[in-house]
């Protein structure tokens, strides 16, 4: 209890300091300090359900957070802040050219709709249960996990899931246009959720929600309360389906009230257990082999050409984090500390703080590539309480950047074509 209370105080102070640097919930320093503050608030109320975090684990968490936020503040304070977009003739021409975004977005919708039957057929290789039933989530998830463990490369059809999330983020970043453009963007989001749910994994849907939240705040400069409430409710429903499905597969039948209690218990456990798992690793390193590495993306990429590196499966061992709880998430520090110790925590967290803030500053100018890229980085920042989703997500991030650059290039060509049609008659007269 004492460690949790000290954690609340320390991260509360760190949150306040970062809030004075930049009064935005999506600023990297505020986001990181805020999620860890919330984590230790939950820890303080979970005594008896969870084992306590050790003092040394708390020290590692604090050192990492201080280094991250110090790097963020250094980059944020040293550069010139981007101004608000001006209503110049070029900006007006670009706004007119945005009317063509609807056609592009509907084309992306058609691609995802066309690929959906193929992906469902692939999922049917793992389960014959009714789509989105409790049994479906359990069996499909097991199938995808076995596929990931057995193959170095995912099948081509699996890229539809990645593309669906990328298209949804790009579509939402372009929702300032006509009504049909907004409808297309929401269609992309809905299709992306369907694709991600078909994989029976929670991470894809949560990633999408967090990244959309970041894009919304950067575009509108305000908190989307209705979006937050709806998204949080949707995440709880997803946890509920997975929880009930797991219990039913072992023969337990629950009432609606019992299902709600089990879902809430599972959600809070998932949210708060990871720091305890990392603390357990620090106390007993022999229990948990270090299977995460910040260089894993580069090692896997090299292995596509020849087997240079042994890359272990990312699913780490489960450990007991409470009297009746077992989990296998260990915070982002499980990727840095085992190989590099406290020096690695300091180096990686400082560098990531500077890089995330560098992207954040450019996202303030509302450029498409920077908007969607920072949406993913904010997800990685918030997920530091669970796992490493910054360096370990480079595969998805690079694909996101490539597709966003292609879309931005297409839009720039349209803007130049429209600007030439507008400016030339004015020059003649």
C-alpha positions in Angstrom: 0.0 0.0 0.0 2.8 2.4 0.9 4.6 1.9 -2.5 1.3 2.5 -4.4 0.6 5.8 -2.4 4.2 7.0 -3.0 3.7 6.2 -6.7 0.5 8.2 -6.8 2.3 11.2 -5.2 5.3 11.0 -7.5 3.4 10.6 -10.7 0.9 13.2 -9.6 3.7 15.7 -9.3 5.2 14.7 -12.6 1.8 15.1 -14.3 1.4 18.6 -12.9 4.9 19.6 -14.1 4.2 18.3 -17.6 0.8 20.0 -17.6 2.6 23.3 -17.0 4.8 22.6 -20.0 1.9 21.9 -22.4 -1.8 22.0 -21.4 -2.9 19.2 -23.7 -3.9 15.6 -22.8 -2.2 14.3 -25.9 1.2 16.0 -25.3 3.6 13.1 -24.8 4.8 14.1 -21.3 1.2 14.6 -20.0 0.0 11.4 -21.6 2.8 9.3 -20.1 2.6 10.8 -16.6 -1.2 10.7 -16.6 -1.5 7.0 -17.5 1.1 6.0 -14.9 -0.7 8.2 -12.3 -3.9 6.4 -13.1 -2.1 3.1 -12.9 -0.9 3.7 -9.4 -4.3 5.0 -8.3 -5.7 1.7 -9.3 -2.8 -0.1 -7.6 -3.7 1.7 -4.4 -7.2 0.4 -4.4 -6.2 -3.1 -5.6 -4.4 -4.2 -2.4 -5.3 -7.7 -1.5 -6.3 -8.5 -5.1 -2.8 -7.8 -6.4 0.6 -8.3 -4.9 2.4 -5.0 -4.1 5.0 -3.5 -6.4 8.6 -3.5 -5.0 10.4 -0.3 -4.2 13.0 -1.0 -6.9 10.3 -1.5 -9.6 8.8 1.8 -8.6 12.2 3.4 -8.9 12.6 2.0 -12.4 9.2 3.3 -13.4 9.9 6.8 -12.0 13.3 7.0 -13.6 11.9 6.0 -17.0 9.0 8.5 -16.8 11.3 11.3 -15.7 13.7 10.7 -18.6 10.9 10.4 -21.1 9.2 13.6 -20.0 12.5 15.5 -19.7 13.3 14.6 -23.3 9.8 15.6 -24.3 10.1 19.0 -22.6 13.5 19.6 -24.1 12.2 19.2 -27.7 8.9 21.0 -27.0 10.5 24.1 -25.5 13.5 24.4 -27.9 11.7 24.6 -31.2 9.4 27.3 -32.7 5.7 26.4 -32.2 3.8 26.0 -35.5 1.2 28.7 -36.0 -2.4 28.3 -37.1 -3.0 27.7 -40.8 -3.6 30.9 -42.7 -6.5 31.5 -45.1 -4.2 32.2 -48.0 -5.2 31.6 -51.6 -3.1 28.4 -51.6 -4.9 27.2 -48.4 -8.2 28.0 -50.0 -7.2 26.1 -53.1 -6.2 23.1 -51.0 -9.6 23.3 -49.2 -11.3 23.1 -52.6 -9.2 20.2 -53.6 -10.3 18.3 -50.5 -13.6 17.8 -52.1 -12.0 15.0 -54.1 -11.1 13.1 -50.9 -14.6 11.5 -50.8 -13.9 9.6 -54.0 -10.6 8.4 -52.6 -12.1 7.3 -49.3 -15.0 5.4 -51.0 -12.4 3.6 -53.1 -10.7 2.5 -49.9 -14.0 1.3 -48.5 -14.6 -0.7 -51.7 -11.2 -2.4 -51.2 -12.0 -3.5 -47.7 -15.5 -4.7 -48.6 -14.1 -6.7 -51.4 -11.4 -8.3 -49.2 -13.8 -9.2 -46.4 -15.1 -12.5 -47.7 -11.5 -13.7 -48.3 -10.5 -12.8 -44.8 -13.6 -14.5 -43.3 -12.7 -17.6 -45.3 -9.2 -17.5 -43.8 -10.7 -17.2 -40.2 -12.9 -20.2 -40.9 -9.8 -22.3 -41.0 -9.5 -21.8 -37.2 -13.1 -22.0 -36.1 -16.6 -23.0 -37.3 -18.4 -21.2 -34.5 -20.8 -18.4 -35.2 -19.1 -15.1 -35.9 -18.4 -13.1 -32.8 -19.8 -15.7 -30.5 -17.9 -16.5 -27.3 -16.6 -19.8 -28.8 -15.5 -17.9 -31.9 -13.4 -15.5 -30.0 -11.6 -18.3 -28.0 -11.0 -20.6 -31.0 -10.1 -17.9 -33.5 -7.6 -16.3 -31.1 -6.0 -19.6 -30.4 -5.6 -20.2 -34.2 -4.0 -16.8 -34.8 -1.6 -17.3 -31.9 -0.6 -20.7 -33.2 0.0 -19.2 -36.7 2.1 -16.5 -35.2 4.2 -19.0 -33.3 4.7 -21.2 -36.3 5.4 -18.7 -39.2 8.0 -16.0 -39.7 5.7 -14.2 -42.2 2.0 -13.7 -41.9 -0.1 -14.7 -45.0 -0.8 -11.9 -47.5 -4.5 -11.8 -46.5 -3.6 -10.8 -43.0 -2.4 -7.5 -44.3 -6.1 -6.6 -44.8 -6.3 -6.1 -41.0 -3.3 -3.8 -41.1 -4.7 -1.8 -44.1 -8.1 -1.5 -42.5 -6.7 0.2 -39.5 -4.5 2.5 -41.7 -7.4 3.4 -43.9 -9.6 4.2 -40.9 -7.0 6.5 -39.4 -6.4 8.3 -42.7 -10.1 8.6 -43.3 -10.8 10.1 -39.9 -7.9 12.6 -40.4 -9.8 13.8 -43.6 -13.2 14.4 -42.0 -13.4 18.1 -42.4 -14.9 17.9 -45.9 -18.3 17.2 -47.3 -20.9 14.9 -45.6 -20.3 12.0 -48.0 -16.6 12.2 -47.0 -17.5 11.8 -43.3 -19.8 8.9 -44.1 -16.9 7.2 -45.9 -14.6 7.8 -43.0 -17.0 6.2 -40.5 -17.5 3.3 -42.9 -13.7 2.8 -42.9 -13.7 2.8 -39.1 -16.6 0.3 -38.9 -14.9 -2.0 -41.4 -11.6 -1.8 -39.5 -13.3 -2.8 -36.2 -14.9 -5.8 -38.0 -11.5 -6.9 -39.4 -9.8 -6.5 -36.0 -12.6 -8.3 -34.2 -12.4 -11.2 -36.6 -8.8 -11.7 -35.3 -10.4 -12.2 -31.9 -7.7 -9.9 -30.4 -8.4 -6.8 -28.2 -5.3 -4.9 -29.1 -6.3 -3.9 -32.7 -9.6 -2.3 -31.6 -7.9 -0.5 -28.6 -5.2 0.7 -30.9 -7.7 2.2 -33.3 -9.7 3.9 -30.6 -6.6 5.5 -29.0 -5.2 6.7 -32.3 -8.6 8.1 -33.4 -8.8 9.9 -30.1 -5.4 11.6 -30.6 -6.3 12.7 -34.2 -9.6 14.1 -32.9 -8.0 16.2 -30.2 -5.3 17.5 -32.5 -7.9 18.5 -35.2 -10.6 19.9 -32.8 -8.4 21.1 -29.9 -10.9 19.7 -27.4 -11.8 16.5 -25.6 -14.4 14.4 -27.3 -16.4 13.3 -24.2 -19.1 11.5 -26.2 -16.4 9.6 -28.1 -14.6 8.7 -24.9 -17.7 7.4 -23.2 -18.8 5.4 -26.3 -15.3 4.0 -26.8 -14.8 3.0 -23.2 -18.2 1.2 -23.2 -17.2 -0.6 -26.4 -13.9 -1.7 -24.9 -15.7 -3.1 -21.8 -18.1 -5.0 -24.1 -15.2 -6.5 -25.9 -13.6 -7.5 -22.6 -16.9 -8.9 -21.6 -17.3 -11.1 -24.7 -13.7 -12.5 -24.3 -14.2 -13.1 -20.5 -17.5 -14.8 -20.9 -16.2 -16.8 -23.8 -13.3 -18.1 -21.8 -15.5 -19.1 -18.9 -18.0 -20.8 -21.0 -15.3 -22.9 -22.7 -14.4 -24.4 -19.4 -18.1 -25.2 -18.5 -19.0 -22.2 -16.4 -22.4 -20.6 -17.1 -22.9 -17.0 -15.7 -25.9 -14.8 -15.2 -25.8 -11.3 -16.7 -24.8 -9.8 -13.3 -22.1 -12.4 -12.8 -20.8 -11.7 -16.3 -20.6 -8.0 -15.6 -18.7 -8.5 -12.4 -16.3 -10.9 -14.0 -15.7 -8.5 -16.9 -15.0 -5.6 -14.6 -12.6 -7.8 -12.5 -10.8 -9.0 -15.6 -10.5 -5.4 -17.0 -9.1 -4.0 -13.8 -6.8 -6.9 -13.5 -5.5 -6.5 -17.0 -5.1 -2.8 -16.5 -3.2 -3.0 -13.2 -1.4 -6.3 -13.2 1.5 -5.5 -15.6 3.7 -3.4 -13.1 3.3 -6.3 -10.6 4.5 -8.7 -13.3 7.5 -6.6 -14.0 8.2 -6.4 -10.3 8.0 -10.2 -10.1 10.5 -10.4 -12.9 12.9 -8.1 -11.1 12.7 -10.2 -8.0 12.9 -13.6 -9.9 14.4 -13.1 -13.4 14.7 -16.9 -13.8 10.9 -17.2 -13.9 10.5 -15.1 -17.0 12.9 -15.4 -19.9 13.4 -12.0 -21.6 11.6 -12.5 -24.9 11.2 -8.8 -25.8 13.9 -6.7 -27.5 13.8 -3.2 -28.8 15.6 -4.5 -32.0 13.1 -7.2 -32.8 11.7 -5.4 -35.8 15.1 -5.2 -37.4 16.0 -8.8 -36.5 12.7 -10.1 -38.0 13.3 -8.0 -41.2 16.8 -9.5 -41.6 15.4 -13.0 -41.1 13.1 -12.5 -44.1 16.3 -12.8 -46.3 18.2 -15.3 -44.2 18.0 -16.7 -40.7 20.5 -14.4 -39.0 18.8 -14.1 -35.5 16.9 -16.2 -33.1 13.7 -14.2 -32.5 11.6 -15.7 -29.6 7.8 -15.6 -29.5 6.6 -12.3 -28.0 4.2 -14.1 -25.6 6.1 -14.1 -22.4 5.5 -16.5 -19.5 2.6 -16.0 -17.2 3.4 -15.2 -13.5 1.2 -15.0 -10.5 0.4 -11.3 -9.8 -2.2 -11.9 -7.1 -3.7 -14.7 -5.0 -5.9 -15.8 -8.0 -4.4 -13.9 -10.9 -1.9 -14.8 -13.7 -0.8 -12.4 -16.4 2.0 -12.1 -18.9 2.3 -8.3 -19.5 5.3 -6.6 -18.0 5.3 -2.9 -19.0 7.5 -1.3 -21.7 10.5 -1.7 -19.4 10.6 -5.4 -20.0 12.0 -4.6 -23.4 14.8 -2.4 -22.2 15.8 -3.5 -18.7 16.7 -7.2 -19.1 19.5 -6.5 -21.7 20.6 -3.0 -20.7 19.6 -2.5 -17.1 18.8 1.0 -15.7 21.1 2.6 -18.3 19.0 1.2 -21.1 15.8 2.5 -19.4 17.4 6.0 -19.3 18.7 5.9 -22.8 15.6 4.4 -24.5 13.0 6.5 -22.6 14.9 9.8 -23.1 15.2 9.1 -26.9 11.6 8.0 -27.3 10.4 11.1 -25.4 12.3 13.4 -27.8 11.1 11.5 -30.9 7.5 11.4 -29.9 7.5 15.1 -29.1 9.2 15.9 -32.4 6.4 14.1 -34.2 3.8 15.7 -31.9 5.0 19.3 -32.7 4.7 18.5 -36.4 1.2 17.0 -35.9 0.1 20.3 -34.5 0.3 21.7 -38.1 -2.4 19.1 -39.0 -0.4 17.5 -41.8 -1.9 14.1 -42.7 1.2 12.0 -42.3 2.1 13.6 -38.9 -1.5 13.3 -37.6 -1.8 9.6 -38.2 1.7 8.9 -37.1 1.3 10.6 -33.8 -2.0 8.8 -33.3 0.0 5.5 -33.3 2.8 7.0 -31.1 0.2 8.1 -28.5 -1.1 4.6 -28.4 2.5 3.4 -27.7 2.9 6.0 -24.9 -0.3 4.9 -23.2 0.5 1.2 -23.6 3.8 1.6 -21.6 1.9 0.4 -18.6 1.3 -2.9 -20.4 4.1 -3.5 -23.0 6.4 -1.9 -25.5 4.3 -0.7 -28.4 6.6 1.9 -29.9 9.7 0.1 -31.1 7.9 -3.3 -31.3 5.2 -1.7 -33.5 7.7 -0.4 -36.1 6.3 -2.8 -38.7 2.8 -1.3 -38.5 4.2 2.3 -38.1 6.3 2.1 -41.3 3.3 0.7 -43.3 1.2 3.5 -41.9 3.7 6.1 -43.0 4.1 4.7 -46.5 0.3 4.6 -47.2 -0.2 8.0 -45.7 2.6 9.4 -47.9 1.0 7.9 -50.9 -2.4 9.5 -50.0 -0.8 12.8 -49.2 1.1 12.8 -52.5 -2.2 12.1 -54.4 -3.9 14.9 -52.6 -1.0 17.3 -53.3 -1.2 16.5 -57.0 -5.0 17.4 -56.9 -4.2 20.6 -55.0 -1.7 21.7 -57.5 -4.0 20.9 -60.4 -6.8 22.9 -58.8 -4.5 25.8 -57.8 -3.3 26.1 -61.4 -6.9 26.3 -62.6 -7.8 29.0 -60.1 -4.6 31.1 -60.3 -4.2 31.2 -64.1 -7.5 33.0 -64.8 -6.8 35.6 -62.1 -3.3 36.2 -63.6 -4.9 36.8 -67.1 -7.4 39.3 -65.8 
